[in-house]
Amino acid sequence: MKSECFPLMRTVSILVSTSLMAVVCYLSVQVTSDILAHSADPNWLISYIAKLSTEEVFLVLSAFVVLMTLGIPRQAVSFFCGVGFGSFEGSIIALLLTCISASTAYLLVRGPFRKLIAKAIQSEVFENRFSQMRVKLVKSSFRTILMVRLFPIGSNVATNALAGAFRVPFIPFISASALGFIPQTLLFSMLGGGSRYINAVEKPIHIAGLVVSVLLILSMLRFTHKDNAK
């Protein structure tokens, strides 16, 4: 009797978890719908953020974590944080949110969705497509994840899911992710900061920061490419 109850309890647990996640995702979309609709309008964003209370700011940032876990571009969140909190503070907040999002997706795949993802990647279609990625992640986890994070294109959701499914150790995963997130986070947060809010003394620093961010992306891409070729 007990053995018959276990599959039923597992099924109920999965259904409850999925339902709760669906509700959280729906609420996150509702909370951020206006922001995403006006994401390219800094003036609207500034006016919107100015009206938010501290609790509402935390609610919006939490919603962004959920949506980044689902796959919305982290660059958009970095831009929003730059507009709302300034270039420096916005970069730190955006980086923290992005790392939390990546960790959440990784842990979900390692936990509740482990069997589901494992079955998918073991299918013939996914096995052929990701076999090379599996080898790279197992042999050189830190270097591979860093290289993927540095590229401006690519799916963060896929990287998080594969890292969890292939049981990449968490410390190399999150440290390489955080390091790889830095250049683009700085770049888009600085863009969001807006040069019209910077005085004559700070403007050269702002421009220099943008240049350094771009150079850092290029240099780290070159470094990881050479290291990978070895």
C-alpha positions in Angstrom: 0.0 0.0 0.0 2.8 2.4 0.9 4.6 1.7 -2.4 1.4 2.6 -4.3 1.1 5.9 -2.3 4.5 7.2 -3.2 3.9 7.7 -7.0 0.6 9.4 -6.2 2.2 11.7 -3.6 5.0 12.5 -6.1 2.5 13.3 -8.8 0.5 15.6 -6.4 3.7 17.3 -5.3 4.8 18.0 -8.9 1.3 19.4 -9.7 1.3 21.6 -6.7 4.8 22.9 -7.4 4.0 23.5 -11.0 0.8 25.4 -10.1 2.6 27.6 -7.6 5.4 28.3 -10.1 2.8 29.2 -12.8 1.1 31.6 -10.4 4.4 33.2 -9.5 5.3 33.6 -13.1 1.9 35.1 -14.0 2.2 37.6 -11.1 5.8 38.5 -12.2 4.6 39.3 -15.7 1.8 41.5 -14.4 4.1 43.4 -12.0 6.6 44.2 -14.8 4.3 44.5 -17.8 4.3 48.3 -17.9 8.1 48.4 -17.4 8.8 46.0 -20.2 6.4 47.9 -22.5 8.4 51.1 -21.9 11.8 49.6 -21.5 13.3 51.8 -24.2 12.0 55.0 -22.7 14.3 56.2 -19.9 12.2 59.2 -19.1 9.1 57.0 -18.5 11.2 54.6 -16.4 12.6 57.4 -14.3 9.1 58.8 -13.6 7.8 55.3 -12.8 10.6 54.4 -10.5 10.3 57.7 -8.6 6.7 56.8 -7.6 7.6 53.4 -6.2 7.8 52.7 -2.5 10.7 50.6 -1.1 8.4 47.5 -0.9 7.3 48.0 -4.5 10.9 48.3 -5.7 11.8 44.9 -4.0 8.7 43.4 -5.6 9.7 44.6 -9.1 13.3 43.3 -8.6 12.0 39.9 -7.4 9.7 39.7 -10.4 12.7 40.4 -12.6 14.5 37.5 -11.0 11.6 35.2 -11.9 11.4 36.5 -15.5 15.2 36.2 -16.0 14.9 32.6 -14.8 12.4 32.1 -17.6 14.6 33.7 -20.2 14.0 37.5 -20.5 17.3 39.3 -21.5 19.5 40.2 -18.5 20.6 43.2 -20.5 17.1 44.8 -20.2 17.2 44.3 -16.4 20.7 45.9 -16.3 19.4 48.9 -18.2 16.5 49.2 -15.9 18.7 49.1 -12.8 21.0 51.7 -14.4 18.1 54.0 -14.9 16.7 53.5 -11.5 19.8 53.3 -9.3 22.6 54.9 -11.3 25.5 53.3 -13.1 27.5 51.9 -10.2 24.7 50.9 -7.8 22.6 49.6 -10.7 25.5 47.4 -11.9 25.8 45.8 -8.5 22.1 45.2 -8.2 21.7 43.9 -11.7 24.6 41.5 -11.2 23.2 40.2 -8.0 19.7 39.7 -9.6 21.3 37.9 -12.5 23.3 35.6 -10.3 20.3 34.8 -8.2 18.3 34.0 -11.3 21.0 31.7 -12.7 21.3 30.0 -9.3 17.6 29.5 -9.1 17.4 27.9 -12.6 20.4 25.7 -11.8 19.0 24.5 -8.5 15.5 23.8 -10.0 17.1 21.6 -12.6 19.3 19.8 -10.0 16.2 19.4 -7.8 12.5 19.3 -8.8 13.0 19.1 -12.5 16.0 16.8 -12.5 14.3 13.6 -13.8 12.3 15.6 -16.4 15.4 17.3 -17.8 17.5 14.1 -17.6 14.9 12.3 -19.8 14.9 15.1 -22.3 18.7 15.4 -22.7 19.0 11.6 -22.9 16.8 11.5 -26.0 18.5 11.0 -29.3 17.8 14.5 -30.6 19.3 16.3 -27.5 22.0 13.7 -27.0 23.5 14.4 -30.4 23.1 18.1 -30.1 24.6 18.5 -26.6 27.1 15.7 -26.4 30.0 18.1 -27.1 28.8 20.6 -24.6 28.5 17.8 -22.0 32.2 16.9 -22.6 33.3 20.5 -22.3 31.3 21.1 -19.1 32.6 18.0 -17.4 36.3 18.6 -18.4 36.5 22.4 -17.9 33.4 23.7 -16.2 34.7 27.1 -15.2 36.2 27.9 -18.6 33.3 26.7 -20.6 30.7 28.6 -18.7 32.8 31.7 -18.6 33.2 31.6 -22.4 29.4 31.1 -22.9 28.5 34.0 -20.5 30.8 36.4 -22.2 29.2 36.1 -25.6 26.4 38.6 -26.2 24.2 36.0 -27.9 23.1 32.7 -26.5 20.5 31.4 -24.1 21.2 31.8 -20.4 18.3 29.5 -19.6 19.9 26.7 -21.7 23.2 27.2 -20.0 21.7 27.1 -16.5 19.7 24.0 -17.4 22.6 22.1 -19.0 24.9 23.0 -16.1 22.3 21.6 -13.6 21.5 18.6 -15.7 25.2 17.7 -16.2 25.8 18.2 -12.5 28.4 20.9 -12.9 29.7 21.8 -9.4 27.9 24.9 -8.1 31.0 27.0 -7.1 32.6 26.9 -10.6 29.2 27.5 -12.1 28.3 30.6 -10.2 31.8 32.0 -10.0 32.3 31.7 -13.8 28.8 33.0 -14.4 29.3 36.1 -12.2 32.6 36.9 -13.8 31.2 36.5 -17.3 28.1 38.6 -16.5 30.2 41.6 -15.3 31.1 43.3 -18.7 27.6 43.4 -20.2 26.1 44.2 -16.9 28.4 47.2 -16.5 27.8 48.3 -20.1 24.0 48.2 -20.0 23.8 49.7 -16.5 26.0 52.6 -17.6 23.8 53.1 -20.7 20.8 53.1 -18.4 22.4 55.6 -16.1 22.0 58.2 -18.9 24.6 60.8 -19.7 22.3 63.7 -19.1 22.3 63.0 -15.4 26.1 63.2 -15.2 27.9 66.5 -14.6 31.0 67.7 -16.6 33.4 66.0 -14.1 31.7 62.6 -14.1 31.0 62.4 -17.8 34.6 61.4 -18.9 34.5 58.7 -16.2 31.2 57.4 -17.5 32.6 57.3 -21.1 35.8 55.7 -19.9 33.7 53.0 -18.1 31.8 52.2 -21.3 35.1 51.9 -23.2 36.7 49.7 -20.5 33.6 47.5 -20.5 33.7 46.9 -24.2 37.5 46.3 -24.1 37.0 43.9 -21.2 34.4 41.9 -23.2 36.8 41.6 -26.2 39.9 40.8 -24.2 38.1 38.1 -22.1 36.6 36.6 -25.2 40.1 36.4 -26.8 41.5 34.9 -23.6 38.9 32.2 -23.3 39.2 31.4 -27.0 43.0 30.9 -26.7 42.7 28.9 -23.5 40.0 26.7 -25.1 42.2 26.1 -28.2 44.9 24.7 -26.0 
